[in-house]
Amino acid sequence: MNSSALVTAVIPSYNHEKYIKESIQSMIDQDYENIEMIIIDDGSSDNSIEIIESMIPLCKKRFKRFEFRHRENKGLCATLNEAIIWANGEYISILASDDIALSHKISFLIGKIENSNYPAVFGDIKSIGERNDKEPNIKEFTIHIFDEIFTLQNRPFAPSSMYKIEALKEIGGYPVNIAVEDWYMELKFTENNSKIVSYPEVLTYYRRHNKNTSKNYELIYNNFIKIVDNYKNHKLYFKARRLCDIYLIKISLANNCLSDTLNMKVEELISQAKEYSENYNKIAVYGNGTIYNLIKNHIKNIVAVFDKNQKEHDIYFKPDKIIITKFDIIIITALGYEDDIINFLTINCNIDINKIKIFDI
């Protein structure tokens, strides 16, 4: 790594006394030399401040510049904006106070972003804690464009990111009134046809635990909708709204944590499933996942379930058996993939479009 550019590393700290020391140490251990470190504690009520203060001598010795401040709680985005104003680096990389940066995170990312036209670059993450990733999330170099990010098809991993400071300032920094800031920033970076990119290199251990913001599904849902509504005139607006509903329903069901809003949407799905059951004698289903498990006990006349990822037994088959199976309708429960599945059913399997049913959500 031949770059000598100054990189600003930021750790926004909030009530992570169990993890903050390991996070700071992971930045001390970076193999890239020219780093300044900014830690801002956002009103922690635990012992985070004391732990950070105990590491100040090490930080001052390691970093070109080290700054630590603590104050009342203002929220993550306000904290990050404060760090941007305070930063002297050309590039900035943020590490949550419960995550761990691998030692080559900074050197890898600066090697990709410097002398590039990308405002932001990303690597892969490995989840630790409640769930450990066994396989890489990113298989190859990936270019992210607005339409794919907007429809939740192709998003980067924010914990393994580096941004050009000037690019952050140009889009106005972080949104203080939105909690799902990563998605918002990805959209802002790409809304004018710019691209951001990801590399298949694990750079951060992302810690999953019951205090993650990502577990507050009502908060996430409301903020997803707030972000989508910024683009009401976009051609993909209604698709994006629907996909937000689907995404939050799936992860809420998977984690057995439905909010009142999402529970109403789940009840609507069940009601539609019951209606299909009452009106048709032989029902096939495409998709053996979260939504199928939700509605299967409400459809009494399922004759076949098709899914490319399942072993064949009883009524469960691979999709190649569709053409030899008799049914009145086939319900697509793989929500979010309806367009591709409809194309497969009509073109490859010669299924009448009127026999194909999707959920109104």
PyMOL commands that set and color helices and strands:
alter all, ss='L'
color gray80, all
select helices_A, chain A and resi 20-28+48-54+56-62+76-86+105-113+146-150+158-160+165-170+181-190+213-215+217-231+237-254+260-279+290-298+319-324+338-348+353-355
alter helices_A, ss='H'
color red, helices_A
select strands_A, chain A and resi 7-13+35-42+65-71+91-94+100-101+120-129+142-144+161-164+196-208+283-286+302-306+316-317+329-332+356-357
alter strands_A, ss='S'
color yellow, strands_A
deselect
rebuild
show_as cartoon
